[in-house]
Amino acid sequence: MAKVQVPAAAVAVGGLVGGYATARLTKKRPLGGVVLAAAGAVAVKGWRERAGGKVAAGLGAAYVAAFAGSHPLAKKVGAWPAVFGVAGAVGLASWVVADRRR
């Protein structure tokens, strides 16, 4: 049976959106952080396999920056639009730099 490889972009987007959704729905921010961190680790592994360590480090930094940047952005545009915006930006960057190489 063939191994299915999920694009790292999808994992990163899922981690940002899923982490926020988990925190919001459960009212347990640390649980959302676990989702965010786990998906981030899986995404970094995928980026490293597809494009190397430097790209993985850069995209990993973008992932963390997106999470951090979503907070002040949410004050201007609202929480969900901020999360979807930063997740989309990370997903696009991941696809351009790493995932489309497959």
Secondary structure as a PSIPRED ss2 file (coil, helix, strand):
# PSIPRED VFORMAT (PSIPRED V4.0)

   1 M C   1.000  0.000  0.000
   2 A C   1.000  0.000  0.000
   3 K C   1.000  0.000  0.000
   4 V C   1.000  0.000  0.000
   5 Q C   1.000  0.000  0.000
   6 V C   1.000  0.000  0.000
   7 P C   1.000  0.000  0.000
   8 A H   0.000  1.000  0.000
   9 A H   0.000  1.000  0.000
  10 A H   0.000  1.000  0.000
  11 V H   0.000  1.000  0.000
  12 A H   0.000  1.000  0.000
  13 V H   0.000  1.000  0.000
  14 G H   0.000  1.000  0.000
  15 G H   0.000  1.000  0.000
  16 L H   0.000  1.000  0.000
  17 V H   0.000  1.000  0.000
  18 G H   0.000  1.000  0.000
  19 G H   0.000  1.000  0.000
  20 Y H   0.000  1.000  0.000
  21 A H   0.000  1.000  0.000
  22 T H   0.000  1.000  0.000
  23 A H   0.000  1.000  0.000
  24 R H   0.000  1.000  0.000
  25 L H   0.000  1.000  0.000
  26 T H   0.000  1.000  0.000
  27 K C   1.000  0.000  0.000
  28 K C   1.000  0.000  0.000
  29 R H   0.000  1.000  0.000
  30 P H   0.000  1.000  0.000
  31 L H   0.000  1.000  0.000
  32 G H   0.000  1.000  0.000
  33 G H   0.000  1.000  0.000
  34 V H   0.000  1.000  0.000
  35 V H   0.000  1.000  0.000
  36 L H   0.000  1.000  0.000
  37 A H   0.000  1.000  0.000
  38 A H   0.000  1.000  0.000
  39 A H   0.000  1.000  0.000
  40 G H   0.000  1.000  0.000
  41 A H   0.000  1.000  0.000
  42 V H   0.000  1.000  0.000
  43 A H   0.000  1.000  0.000
  44 V H   0.000  1.000  0.000
  45 K H   0.000  1.000  0.000
  46 G H   0.000  1.000  0.000
  47 W H   0.000  1.000  0.000
  48 R H   0.000  1.000  0.000
  49 E H   0.000  1.000  0.000
  50 R H   0.000  1.000  0.000
  51 A H   0.000  1.000  0.000
  52 G C   1.000  0.000  0.000
  53 G H   0.000  1.000  0.000
  54 K H   0.000  1.000  0.000
  55 V H   0.000  1.000  0.000
  56 A H   0.000  1.000  0.000
  57 A H   0.000  1.000  0.000
  58 G H   0.000  1.000  0.000
  59 L H   0.000  1.000  0.000
  60 G H   0.000  1.000  0.000
  61 A H   0.000  1.000  0.000
  62 A H   0.000  1.000  0.000
  63 Y H   0.000  1.000  0.000
  64 V H   0.000  1.000  0.000
  65 A H   0.000  1.000  0.000
  66 A H   0.000  1.000  0.000
  67 F H   0.000  1.000  0.000
  68 A H   0.000  1.000  0.000
  69 G H   0.000  1.000  0.000
  70 S H   0.000  1.000  0.000
  71 H H   0.000  1.000  0.000
  72 P H   0.000  1.000  0.000
  73 L H   0.000  1.000  0.000
  74 A H   0.000  1.000  0.000
  75 K H   0.000  1.000  0.000
  76 K H   0.000  1.000  0.000
  77 V H   0.000  1.000  0.000
  78 G C   1.000  0.000  0.000
  79 A H   0.000  1.000  0.000
  80 W H   0.000  1.000  0.000
  81 P H   0.000  1.000  0.000
  82 A H   0.000  1.000  0.000
  83 V H   0.000  1.000  0.000
  84 F H   0.000  1.000  0.000
  85 G H   0.000  1.000  0.000
  86 V H   0.000  1.000  0.000
  87 A H   0.000  1.000  0.000
  88 G H   0.000  1.000  0.000
  89 A H   0.000  1.000  0.000
  90 V H   0.000  1.000  0.000
  91 G H   0.000  1.000  0.000
  92 L H   0.000  1.000  0.000
  93 A H   0.000  1.000  0.000
  94 S H   0.000  1.000  0.000
  95 W H   0.000  1.000  0.000
  96 V H   0.000  1.000  0.000
  97 V H   0.000  1.000  0.000
  98 A C   1.000  0.000  0.000
  99 D H   0.000  1.000  0.000
 100 R H   0.000  1.000  0.000
 101 R H   0.000  1.000  0.000
 102 R C   1.000  0.000  0.000
